[in-house]
Amino acid sequence: MSNEQLKPCPFCGSAAHFIRDQDEDGEFIAVACTGCGCGGGKHYPIMDDARPNAAAEWNRRRGDAPTAAAMPMESAPKDGTWIKLLIDYSGEDDARPLEDSADPGWTLGSNNFDNTEVDEWVFVGWCWQHDCIVETRAGKPIGWAPFA
């Protein structure tokens, strides 16, 4: 169905394959394990083939280096523009990462120093106790990327 290479299942090690199905939102592509049956998210093709995105999601594993696309923080805008931030949560007691992982992770945030003269990064976190998005400052921004 595709030339995209799929990693084995992260849970049972079996081969994975693309599936094409349909729901109330239309036709979608997903990746599923041939062994235990676990699967990735649904990818709805709009203008392009959805298989590359489905494969990229399936092939992403914990510990994959998220820093590859991060630019140095010294070059980040400080005019209140919202950007993607790579946050290091290690050593933070009140850390609120969006993913349940100790690894650095991406979130959204801004710094409004140019307008307020307060050099402080504010970013989005996840309150695991209440299952909701929260504003946080716990963590150290170590890289950034613009919205594409």
Phi, psi and omega in degrees: 000336181202160175270357180294134178275134180246133175289159175296164179303133180288348183259313184244349178085359180287166178293157178241158178213160177281144171235147176242128181214182182218144173224195183296340179268354179121190180285141178221163175245141175215171175244138180224152177279138178279348181264288185271348176086001178295159183211166177270185182287166178279137178235115182266121178289129176260288177246335185248168175295131182276351184296319179300320179292320179297318179294317180299318178295313181298319185282346180289131181233152176302137181095348174299139185291109178279356186277353187304319184264004184280135174266159181295143182298334180299336182262002182289141177292145179234041181249018180091357179293132176282131181225170172277132180239137172264118187249134171264114183264000184298140179077006181258120179288328184253030182296144180228062180294153178286337178245150180279076185207148176274351180287156172304145182219158180274144174209191178245146179190180180204164174224128186251029184306318183300335182256333185244347186062018173253113184271084185219130176271130176241133183216170183276136176226181181236127175272106183290335180287321183252000181052059179208159176285139179223159171275138182214163174230003183278107182137162182244118174297127181242356178189167181211163175209145176284162171289133181271000000 
